[in-house]
Amino acid sequence: MLEPGQITSKQLIRLLVCSRIVIALTYFPVLKEMSPSQDAWLACILYFPLQIIMAAPLYLLAKRFPQQTIIQYIPAIAGKGGKIAGALLLGYFIHQSAMSLALFNLFITGVTMPETPILFFSSSLLLACAYAARQGIEVLGRLSELLLPIILIAITTIILLLTKDMHFKLLQPVLEKGILPVMGGSLFLVSRTYEVIEFAMLLPYLNQPAKTKTVYLTSFFIIAFFLTMISMSIIAILGTGAATRTFPFLYTIRLVSVGNFIERIESIHLAVWILAAFLKMSLQYYIIILGLSQLFNLKSYKSLILPTGSILVSLSLLVAPSLVELQSFASSMESHLYNIVFVYSLPFLLLLLAVIRKKGVRSP
């Protein structure tokens, strides 16, 4: 196997959780997409069952091909065209990773150092990520054990400090326009969860394959729980005005004041977010070089580390040169369809083909 290392189920859960909730710590687009926005917390609750349903093909494919990543089993299912499909999927993941890096750049420059060149931040982050990715999946797993508890404890503490400023009446009226807007918001959240590809790439390195279902259910449950808590805290403080804020969670954190002593804790938020962004980008960096190595049948992924970093930095500057352009693309119908095609439609078609052609192992 190209990667000899293995990770535990708890490490994989931590990696997946961190990779998803880091976005909610800064940019929370579902607040802008929903009308009325006070029901966004309900959309986060419904995210869990909907995500489980939508990602089921990837879970079932992983059970049929327990020793292979999605890049490896696509050709086994689709034949000669499988390499092309794998390349397109990997290209999609590279693009989404570049978008995540662009968000990191724009958040840092917009909030802390507006005069510093974006290239400095993106290059600095990716140099650190390149080193982490080079160490392999076991090191990333151990990093998740160290960093995610710090991140989740910090988020929980911040939310508790915000409770005195929350007005839960702002969460009302509940379902003002019925259930359809809430379902639409949930679908929006699901369509943006491209991180499920990480699940399909990392499962072969799980040291206990029998715990695949545990990873699948637990990771999405924890993600949904923290998305719900963050969205409720934002709405209970800002109300429908949350939809007008570019970085709503950061804005609410700036309001924290306990006894005129605990104030200006956004620096804690920033530190936590940088840790989460580092782990997320390190994982995505690793998956990209691993996927490219498997696609081109290379013996080692280490020769791809520097070229991949250069591509990600360049793409991050091209795909979203400004926050306005990033928001415009993320909220467009084309973006939703783009995500759904690669993250959900392609796995569904692969599962259908695998069943018809009787490919893979039929797990009990």
ABEGO torsion letter per residue (X at the ends): XABABBBBAAAAAAAAAAAAAAAAABBBAAAAABOBAAAAAAAAAAAAAAAAAAAAAAAAAAAABAABBAAAAAAAAAEAAAAAAAAAAAAAAAAAAAAAAAAAAAAAAAAABAABBAAAAAAAAAAAAAAAAAAEAAAAAAAAAAAAAAAAAAAAAAAAAAAAABBAAAAOBBGAAEAAAAAAAAAAAAAABAAAAAAAAAAAABABAAAAAAAAAAAAAAAAAAAAAAAAAAAAAAEAAAAABABAAAAAAAABBBGGABBGAAAAAAAAAAAAAAAAAAAAAAAAAAAAAAAAGBABAAAAAAAAAAAAAAAAAAABABAAAAAAAAABAAAAAAAAAAAAAAAAAAAAAAAAAGBEBBBX
